[in-house]
Amino acid sequence: MTRVAVYGTGSWGTAFAIVLADAGCEVTLWARRPEVVEAVNATGTNQEYLPGVRLPESVRATADPAEAARGAEFAVLSVPSQTLRDNLAGWAGLLAPDTVLVSLMKGIELGTAKRMSEVIEEVAGVGPERVAVLSGPNLAPEIAERQPAASVVACVDETVAKRLQAACHTPYFRPYTNTDVIGCELGGAVKNVIALAVGIADGMGLGDNTKASLMTRGLAEISRLGLAMGADALTFAGLAGMGDLIATCSSPLSRNHTFGTNLGRGMTLEETIAVTRQTAEGVKSCRSVLDLARRHGVDMPLTETVVRIVHEGTSPQVAVGELMSRTAKAEQH
């Protein structure tokens, strides 16, 4: 039986643990807080993040990262993107030399503008063939309810991607392989920023034309940045690109969309943070995405607008007016 360690017991880490267990893996969840460990092991539930969802019997929890790592073929990392570096520094030495590190995170690191796989390679001292990413339209509550979903598992080593594919393939969760790690990660990170924009539009009471325009031009921004960084254009037409973008921009289950909606309704950043229970990755990553775009000379006006609204105090009404008054150009640019 394949052993898997999942570091992080938020909704997505826990949901993916369910997928892995349903695919036949033995899963150990690492939780920072002892009360979460106790609840998982005593009741078979993670009531804080997935209330009412029964975990498979092959999922257990521990607060000891070394215990989670023991014998693990895959170490799945599911923590907030901006905490990955510090957390992984404490875990990397516990992993076996052949353990594959799997990123569920969809963000870009502040300051370095590095993708999560790059942070993993640097901190763990491993080559890209030992790092995989999972991305796609994966709203955790729906997957925890075992509703049909598809995703992408990406690694530069296709053999590793296929191993991970086999480890998480269930009757309701269909993973596809890809070797375009850059494209899959950028799709996952930047769509959070676009979802903030769509949420803001929703909160302002704007309609479907506006939201469709934001999603479409958002996909253009993702593609431009990806191509500048060497990604495959086809990735952005797939599950890790368009698929993830549609789900995150459209669903009330999306944290980033919900966060944006509150901003669009007039709440301040501090007020919105106060009512948000889980991490909305786009809030911090929008700045690092814009930093990454500038480093590569890529124009990303929607991302820039989100940064101005979220972090610079520009009102959504003013920002929308400025965005619409930009010089007209050909759609391909």
C-alpha positions in Angstrom: 0.0 0.0 0.0 1.3 3.4 -1.0 2.1 5.6 2.1 1.4 9.3 1.8 2.1 12.2 4.2 -0.1 15.2 3.9 1.2 18.3 5.6 -1.7 20.6 6.4 -5.2 19.9 7.5 -7.1 22.8 5.9 -10.0 22.0 3.6 -8.0 21.2 0.5 -5.3 19.1 2.3 -8.0 17.1 4.1 -10.1 16.7 0.9 -7.1 15.4 -1.0 -6.3 13.0 1.8 -9.8 11.6 1.2 -9.0 11.2 -2.5 -5.7 9.5 -1.7 -7.3 7.1 0.7 -10.2 6.3 -1.7 -7.5 5.5 -4.3 -6.0 2.9 -1.9 -3.3 4.9 -0.1 -2.5 4.9 3.6 -2.5 8.5 4.6 -1.1 10.4 7.5 -2.2 13.9 8.0 0.1 16.3 9.8 -1.7 19.0 11.9 -0.1 21.8 13.8 -2.7 21.8 16.5 -3.2 18.8 18.8 -6.9 19.3 19.0 -7.2 18.7 15.2 -5.2 15.6 15.5 -7.4 14.3 18.4 -10.6 15.1 16.5 -9.4 13.3 13.3 -8.3 10.2 15.2 -11.2 10.0 17.6 -14.1 11.0 15.4 -12.8 10.5 11.9 -13.7 14.0 11.0 -12.1 17.4 10.5 -15.0 19.5 11.8 -13.3 22.8 11.6 -12.6 22.7 7.8 -14.9 20.0 6.4 -17.8 19.7 8.8 -19.9 16.6 8.5 -17.5 14.8 6.2 -16.4 11.3 7.3 -12.8 10.5 6.6 -11.8 7.0 5.4 -10.4 4.7 8.0 -7.0 4.7 6.3 -6.6 8.4 7.2 -5.0 9.2 10.5 -3.4 12.3 12.0 -0.3 13.2 13.9 1.3 16.4 15.3 4.8 14.8 14.7 6.1 15.7 11.2 8.7 12.9 11.5 6.0 10.3 12.1 4.1 11.6 9.1 7.2 11.4 6.9 8.1 7.8 7.9 7.9 5.5 4.8 6.1 8.1 2.7 6.4 7.7 -1.0 4.8 11.1 -1.5 4.8 14.1 0.8 1.9 16.4 0.0 2.3 20.0 1.0 -0.9 21.9 1.7 0.0 25.0 3.7 -0.5 28.7 2.9 2.0 29.7 0.2 3.7 32.4 2.2 4.4 29.9 5.0 5.9 27.2 2.8 9.5 28.2 3.1 9.6 28.2 6.9 7.5 25.1 7.3 9.5 23.0 4.8 12.8 24.0 6.3 11.7 22.0 9.4 10.3 19.0 7.4 12.8 18.5 4.6 15.4 16.6 6.6 12.7 14.1 7.7 11.9 12.9 4.3 13.5 9.9 2.6 15.9 10.5 -0.3 13.3 9.2 -2.8 10.2 10.8 -1.5 8.3 12.9 -4.1 7.2 16.3 -2.8 3.8 17.3 -4.1 2.5 20.9 -4.0 -1.2 21.6 -3.6 -0.4 25.3 -3.2 -1.5 28.0 -5.6 0.6 31.1 -4.9 3.8 33.0 -5.7 6.2 33.8 -2.9 6.4 37.4 -1.8 9.9 39.0 -2.3 11.4 36.2 -4.4 8.5 35.9 -6.9 9.2 32.2 -6.9 6.7 29.5 -7.8 6.0 26.9 -5.1 8.0 24.2 -6.9 11.0 26.5 -7.0 10.7 27.1 -3.3 10.5 23.4 -2.6 13.5 22.6 -4.8 15.6 25.3 -3.0 14.6 24.5 0.6 14.5 20.7 0.3 17.6 20.6 -1.9 16.0 18.4 -4.5 15.9 18.3 -8.3 12.7 19.1 -10.3 12.2 15.4 -11.0 11.3 15.0 -7.3 8.7 17.8 -7.3 5.2 17.5 -8.6 2.2 19.9 -8.5 -1.5 19.3 -8.6 -3.8 21.9 -10.1 -7.2 22.3 -11.6 -10.8 23.1 -10.7 -10.6 21.5 -7.2 -13.1 23.2 -4.8 -12.5 21.2 -1.7 -16.1 20.8 -0.3 -17.3 19.3 -3.6 -14.4 16.8 -3.8 -14.9 15.9 -0.2 -18.5 15.0 -1.1 -17.0 12.8 -3.9 -18.5 14.8 -6.7 -16.9 14.1 -10.1 -13.9 16.3 -10.8 -10.7 16.3 -12.9 -7.3 17.7 -12.2 -3.7 17.8 -13.5 -0.7 16.3 -11.9 2.5 17.8 -13.3 6.2 16.9 -13.1 9.1 17.4 -15.5 9.6 13.6 -15.1 6.5 12.0 -16.7 7.1 8.8 -14.9 6.7 10.5 -11.6 3.6 12.3 -12.8 2.1 8.9 -13.7 3.0 7.5 -10.3 1.1 10.3 -8.6 -1.7 9.9 -11.1 -2.1 6.3 -10.0 -2.0 7.2 -6.4 -4.9 9.7 -6.6 -7.1 8.2 -9.3 -10.6 7.3 -8.0 -14.1 6.8 -9.6 -14.9 10.5 -8.9 -11.4 12.1 -9.2 -9.8 11.9 -12.6 -6.2 13.2 -12.8 -4.4 13.9 -16.1 -0.6 14.1 -16.4 1.4 17.1 -17.7 5.1 17.9 -17.8 4.5 21.7 -18.0 5.0 22.5 -14.3 5.5 26.3 -15.0 2.1 26.5 -16.8 0.2 24.5 -14.2 1.6 26.6 -11.4 1.0 29.9 -13.0 -2.6 29.0 -14.0 -3.3 28.0 -10.3 -1.7 31.2 -8.8 -2.9 33.9 -11.2 -6.5 32.7 -11.4 -6.8 33.6 -7.7 -6.0 37.2 -8.6 -8.6 37.2 -11.4 -11.1 35.6 -9.1 -10.6 38.6 -6.7 -11.4 40.9 -9.7 -14.5 38.9 -10.6 -15.6 38.9 -6.9 -15.2 42.6 -6.7 -17.4 43.0 -9.8 -20.0 40.8 -8.2 -19.9 42.8 -5.0 -20.4 46.0 -7.1 -23.5 44.5 -8.6 -22.0 44.2 -12.1 -23.4 41.6 -14.5 -22.3 38.6 -16.5 -20.9 40.6 -19.4 -18.4 42.2 -17.0 -17.5 39.0 -15.3 -17.0 37.1 -18.6 -14.8 39.9 -19.9 -12.7 39.8 -16.7 -12.3 36.0 -16.9 -11.4 36.1 -20.6 -8.9 39.0 -20.3 -7.6 37.4 -17.1 -6.8 34.2 -19.1 -5.0 36.4 -21.6 -2.8 37.8 -18.8 -2.1 34.3 -17.4 -1.1 33.1 -20.9 1.1 36.1 -21.6 3.0 35.6 -18.4 3.2 31.9 -19.0 4.6 32.1 -22.5 7.2 34.7 -21.3 8.3 32.1 -18.7 8.5 29.2 -21.1 5.1 27.5 -20.4 3.1 25.6 -23.0 0.2 27.7 -24.4 -2.0 24.6 -24.5 -1.8 24.3 -20.7 -3.9 27.4 -20.3 -6.7 26.0 -22.4 -6.9 23.0 -20.1 -7.8 22.1 -16.5 -5.0 24.0 -14.8 -5.8 27.1 -16.9 -9.3 27.7 -18.1 -10.8 25.0 -15.9 -9.4 26.3 -12.6 -10.2 29.9 -13.6 -13.9 29.2 -14.3 -14.4 27.3 -11.0 -12.6 29.9 -8.9 -14.2 32.9 -10.5 -17.7 31.4 -10.5 -18.3 29.5 -7.3 -19.5 30.8 -4.0 -17.2 28.1 -2.5 -14.2 30.0 -3.8 -12.4 31.9 -1.1 -10.8 34.5 -3.5 -14.2 35.2 -5.2 -15.8 35.6 -1.8 -13.0 37.9 -0.5 -13.4 40.0 -3.7 -17.2 40.2 -3.3 -16.8 41.6 0.2 -14.4 44.3 -1.1 -16.8 45.1 -3.9 -19.6 45.6 -1.4 -17.5 48.3 0.3 -15.8 46.4 3.1 -12.2 47.5 3.9 -9.3 45.0 3.6 -9.2 44.7 7.4 -12.9 44.0 7.7 -12.8 41.4 4.9 -9.8 39.6 6.5 -11.7 39.5 9.8 -14.6 37.7 8.3 -12.5 35.3 6.2 -11.8 32.0 7.9 -9.3 30.5 5.5 -6.5 31.8 3.4 -7.4 33.6 0.1 -4.1 33.1 -1.7 -4.7 35.9 -4.2 -4.7 38.6 -1.5 -1.0 38.3 -0.9 0.0 36.7 -4.2 -1.4 39.5 -6.3 1.6 41.6 -5.4 4.1 38.8 -6.1 2.4 38.0 -9.4 2.7 41.6 -10.4 6.3 41.6 -9.4 6.9 38.4 -11.5 5.2 40.1 -14.5 7.4 43.2 -14.2 10.5 41.0 -14.0 9.5 39.4 -17.3 8.3 42.6 -18.9 4.6 41.4 -19.2 1.7 43.8 -19.0 -1.0 42.6 -16.6 -3.5 45.5 -16.1 -6.1 43.4 -14.3 -3.5 42.1 -11.8 -2.3 45.7 -11.3 -5.8 46.9 -10.7 -6.4 44.2 -8.1 -3.2 45.2 -6.3 -4.4 48.8 -6.3 -7.8 48.0 -4.8 -6.6 45.4 -2.3 -3.3 47.0 -1.1 -3.3 50.6 -2.1 -6.8 51.6 -1.1 -8.1 52.6 -4.6 -11.9 52.3 -4.6 -13.3 49.7 -7.0 -15.4 52.3 -8.8 -12.4 54.4 -9.6 -10.3 51.4 -10.5 -12.9 50.1 -12.9 -13.2 53.5 -14.6 -9.5 53.7 -15.1 -9.3 50.1 -16.4 -12.1 50.8 -19.0 -10.4 54.0 -20.2 -7.2 52.3 -21.2 -6.1 52.7 -24.8 -7.9 50.3 -27.1 -5.8 47.7 -28.9 -6.0 44.4 -30.8 -7.4 41.5 -28.7 -4.2 39.4 -29.3 -2.2 41.8 -27.2 
